[in-house]
Amino acid sequence: MDMIENVLLQRSSVRSYDNTKKIPQKDMDTILRAIQQSPTYISGQQYSVIVIDDEQKKKDMFEWTTGRSGEGQQHILDCSAFLLFLIDFNKISRISAYENMPLEITNYMEGLFIGTVDVGIGAEAATVCAESLGYGTVAIGAVRRCVKEIIQGYNLPKYTFPLLGLCIGYPKEHLGPKPRLAMNTFAHYNEYKLHDFEKAIEEENKAISVYYGNDEGDQAWSRFVASFYEKGYWKNLSSLYKEQGFDIK
Ligand SMILES: Cc1cc2nc3c(=O)[nH]c(=O)nc-3n(C[C@H](O)[C@H](O)[C@H](O)COP(=O)(O)O)c2cc1C
């Protein structure tokens, strides 16, 4: 019960870390075991993790993930370990070769979905485990900004794809739980029905403004979300899937 109250329900992303400390190997082993014991589609384990705790390698990741604005993600430098999650059908291709069988699922969206879900579930296991051990975490989707650099920098073979990062470190501050949209806009019983969603947007805008100590009247949250998805971004990704062997039909 303590774990639910103190870890799951209090969790928030941590972006400020004491960068002077290392994670003891025993704790990292526990986190890796927790990831590995997560549910995985058909027991196939279509994912892998690279633990990056080398200072130069974290610096490379910081630089690669920095966008055109030049504003980098300092937490990538300051965390103690950066877990890089990969979709990994390279191992599946070895199993197929071992069984002398072709591999075709990598040519379908289904292959990418399988790997993506495996990575997502594994990343959540890492988050819960690391937070339970007293560390802070933040997921890093910006690794998809620099897929090419990561593939080259880590010599990633065909049928792998870097999908998500996770910073783990010693938290300097916890912002506390960030407000979410009203429960009835997200959880549905036996049907899908959005009740009064515009009101829920207004409430979320207000709650997030209060959370960040801004003017309660602003629409910063809905404006941010809508602007983020206004146009496509990282448009080179589909050609990179192809280069990595995911020739999606
Ligand atoms: C797939 C994914 C990618 C994310 N990428 C980033 C990122 O690149 N940088 C960052 O600072 N936070 C990132 N986050 C963290 C979200 O911004 C954060 O979870 C969200 O604002 C909700 O806040 P909370 O985690 O504190 O509840 C990511 C989260 C997810 C699930």
The ligand as an SDF file (V2000), in Angstrom:
LIG
                    3D

 31 33  0  0  0  0  0  0  0  0999 V2000
    7.0590    8.9500  -24.2210 C   0  0  0  0  0  0  0  0  0  0  0  0
    7.4530   10.1250  -23.3560 C   0  0  0  0  0  0  0  0  0  0  0  0
    8.4540   10.9880  -23.7970 C   0  0  0  0  0  0  0  0  0  0  0  0
    8.8470   12.0640  -22.9980 C   0  0  0  0  0  0  0  0  0  0  0  0
    9.8690   12.8620  -23.4250 N   0  0  0  0  0  0  0  0  0  0  0  0
   10.3310   13.8510  -22.6210 C   0  0  0  0  0  0  0  0  0  0  0  0
   11.4890   14.5970  -22.9760 C   0  0  0  0  0  0  0  0  0  0  0  0
   12.1210   14.3970  -24.0330 O   0  0  0  0  0  0  0  0  0  0  0  0
   11.9150   15.5460  -22.1000 N   0  0  0  0  0  0  0  0  0  0  0  0
   11.2860   15.7870  -20.9170 C   0  0  0  0  0  0  0  0  0  0  0  0
   11.7500   16.6600  -20.1690 O   0  0  0  0  0  0  0  0  0  0  0  0
   10.1780   15.0950  -20.5530 N   0  0  0  0  0  0  0  0  0  0  0  0
    9.7040   14.1250  -21.3670 C   0  0  0  0  0  0  0  0  0  0  0  0
    8.6300   13.3560  -20.9770 N   0  0  0  0  0  0  0  0  0  0  0  0
    7.9650   13.6190  -19.6830 C   0  0  0  0  0  0  0  0  0  0  0  0
    6.6060   14.2930  -19.8700 C   0  0  0  0  0  0  0  0  0  0  0  0
    6.8080   15.6300  -20.2560 O   0  0  0  0  0  0  0  0  0  0  0  0
    5.8390   14.1950  -18.5470 C   0  0  0  0  0  0  0  0  0  0  0  0
    5.6030   12.8430  -18.2350 O   0  0  0  0  0  0  0  0  0  0  0  0
    4.5250   14.9670  -18.6270 C   0  0  0  0  0  0  0  0  0  0  0  0
    4.7550   16.3470  -18.7260 O   0  0  0  0  0  0  0  0  0  0  0  0
    3.6630   14.7100  -17.3850 C   0  0  0  0  0  0  0  0  0  0  0  0
    4.3640   15.1640  -16.2340 O   0  0  0  0  0  0  0  0  0  0  0  0
    4.6930   14.1710  -15.0230 P   0  0  0  0  0  0  0  0  0  0  0  0
    5.5130   13.0090  -15.5610 O   0  0  0  0  0  0  0  0  0  0  0  0
    5.4960   14.9890  -14.0470 O   0  0  0  0  0  0  0  0  0  0  0  0
    3.4040   13.7060  -14.4590 O   0  0  0  0  0  0  0  0  0  0  0  0
    8.2120   12.2960  -21.7560 C   0  0  0  0  0  0  0  0  0  0  0  0
    7.1950   11.4120  -21.3330 C   0  0  0  0  0  0  0  0  0  0  0  0
    6.8320   10.3480  -22.1160 C   0  0  0  0  0  0  0  0  0  0  0  0
    5.7580    9.3990  -21.6130 C   0  0  0  0  0  0  0  0  0  0  0  0
  1  2  1  0
  2  3  1  0
  2 30  2  0
  3  4  2  0
  4  5  1  0
  4 28  1  0
  5  6  2  0
  6  7  1  0
  6 13  1  0
  7  8  2  0
  7  9  1  0
  9 10  1  0
 10 11  2  0
 10 12  1  0
 12 13  2  0
 13 14  1  0
 14 15  1  0
 14 28  1  0
 15 16  1  0
 16 17  1  0
 16 18  1  0
 18 19  1  0
 18 20  1  0
 20 21  1  0
 20 22  1  0
 22 23  1  0
 23 24  1  0
 24 25  2  0
 24 26  1  0
 24 27  1  0
 28 29  2  0
 29 30  1  0
 30 31  1  0
M  END
$$$$
